[in-house]
Amino acid sequence: MTDENKLLAVFGSPHRDGPTRRLLDPFLEPFRLQDWSIETVDAYALSAKPCLDCGFCGREEGCAQRDLDPLDRSLRQSQVLVIASPVYNDSFPAPLKALLDRTQRYYSARFSLGLRPPIQTFRKAALLLTMGSTDPFPVEVTTRQLERVFSVMNTRLVGTAVWNGLDRGEGGKTDAMEKASRLALEILSQM
């Protein structure tokens, strides 16, 4: 692979070395082995401002709040996007949810400004989730949220790896790690 192959990882956990990181690492490893450029964005450190529904993105491309412009540039340059997050209350933690809310700029670019697609580079995406329960509902909720957001970002969610049942210990860790690695290999085989 060449330097132009870029993966953007959006990390949505407050625990830098917790289960979410331990699930992300085996996903990233095949990309590292093929010398992909990997950028990780920490949603907690980024502290995205909430969407204000100010209407700016309906009048011109972009966002009146400039805090996510570097993330937008990175997204536009990536061929692979991975969202790695714990599940809080059947969804994403607030800092990651703020990032998702701010994708309104892409909806407005498409539907108000007529840019189709609002982001030119097509990318494949993966969702990596860690959660205390084994209930499949949070996986459905988070997947649905991402599919909606990705629908206007020229991005397709290829698959999901879930490490669940963490409230009862780390059982299932090996299966989740293997699934994350297989998901990465699947994406790489399609590139």
N, C-alpha and C positions, 0 to 999 in steps of 0.2 A: 504494500500500500504506500501511497505517497503522502506528503505532508498535507495535501488538500482534503484528506479523509479526516473528518472531525466528528467526534461524539460529544454531545452536551449532556451532562448528568445534572439533574436538578435534585438536590438532596433535601428532604423535608423533615428531618428529625433534629431535635435539640441535643441528641446524644451522639456525638461525633464518632464514637467507637462502639455504639450499641448494636443491636440486632439488625437495624436497617443498613448500617455500614457493612456489617458482616454478610448481608445478602447482596449488597451492591458490588463488593469486591470480586466475587466469582463471575459476575456478569461482565465486569470491565476487563478481566484478565485476558480473554481471547483477543480483545481489541488492542490491548497493550502488546501482546505477542506479535501482532501484525503492524505495529508501529503507528497506530492511529493517534492523532492528537486528541487528548481527552481533557475537557474542561469541566470542572465540578463547581456548581453554584449552590451555595448554602442558603436555603430560603430563610433561615433564622437570622443569619448574619446580614443578608440583603435588606431585611426589614422593609419590604415593599409598602409604599403608601397605598391606601385603599382607592379604588376607583371612585371618582366624584360625580360621575355622570354629567360632566360639564359640557359635553357635546363637541369638544375640540376634534376628536377623531372622526366625527361625522362631517367636518368641514375640510380637514386636511389630514394627510397620512401622518400618523404618529400619535403622541400623547402629550397633553399639556404638562404633565408631570414627567420630568426627564430622568427620574431615578432608575427606570428599567431600560433605558436606551442601550446600555452595554449588553444587557441580556438579549434584547431584540437583535443586536448585531451578531451575537454568538449564535442565536437560534437560526438566523438567516444563513449562516455559514456552515451549519451542521448538516450531516447526512443521517445521523442517528441521534435520537433523543431518548433518554431514560429518565423516568420519574421514580425516585426511590423514597418511600414514605411509610411512616407508621399510620395506623388507622386510629383516629380519635372520633368518638361518637358517630361511628359508621361512615366517616368521610375523612378528608384530609385535615391536618392541623392548620390553624389559622394563617401562619405565614405562607404556606403553600397555597391555601385557598385565595389569599390576597393576590398571588401571582396569577392564578387562574382567572380571577375576576378582571384583572387588568388586560386579559386577552381581548377585551371589548374592542380594542383598537383594530384587531384583525376582522372582527365582524363588521365594524363600521367601514373599514377599507373595502370590504367586499360588497356590502349591501347599500351603503350610502355613497361611496365613491366609485363603485363599479370595478374595482381591481380584482380580477379573477385569474389566478389566485393572488391573494394579498402578499404571500411569500412565494417567491419563484422556486426555490430549491425544495424538491420533494424529499421528505425524510421518513424513515421508519422509526417507530417508537416502541418502547417496552415500559411496562408498569411493574415495579417491584414493591410489594406490600409486606409489612410486618404487623401482626395484630394479636391481641390477647385471646380472642375467642376463635371458635371454628365455624361460626355462622357465615354462610356464603353471601349474605346480604351486603355487607360493606364492600365486598369485591365487586358486586353488581353496581353499587352506587358510584364508586370511584371510577370504574371502567366507563360507565355511562357519562360521567362528567367529562372525562378525558376525550371520549369519542366525539362529544359535542364540540368541545374546544378545538380538537384536531381537525374537525370537518372544515374549518375555514383557514387552517394553517398549512395546508398541503402536506399533512402528516397522517400516517396510518398506524394505528395501534396494532402491532403484530402479535403480541402476547403478554401474558401476565405470569409472574412467579410470586407465590404467596408463602410466607412463613407464618403459619397461624398457630394458635394454641399456646402462645407464649405465657399466658397467665398460669399455665400448669407446668412451666419449665421449658426447656429447649428441645423437647421432642419434635421430630419433624425437620430438624435443622438440615440434616444431610440431604433429604429429598428436596427441600427448598433451594439449597445451594446448587444441587445438580440441575434443577429446573432452570435456575437463573443462568447457569453456564450453557445449557442446551439452547435456551432462548437467544443468547448472544451468538452462538454458533449458527443458529438458524438465520439470524439477521445477516451475519457475515456471508453466509453461503448465497444470499440473494443480492449481494452488492456487486 
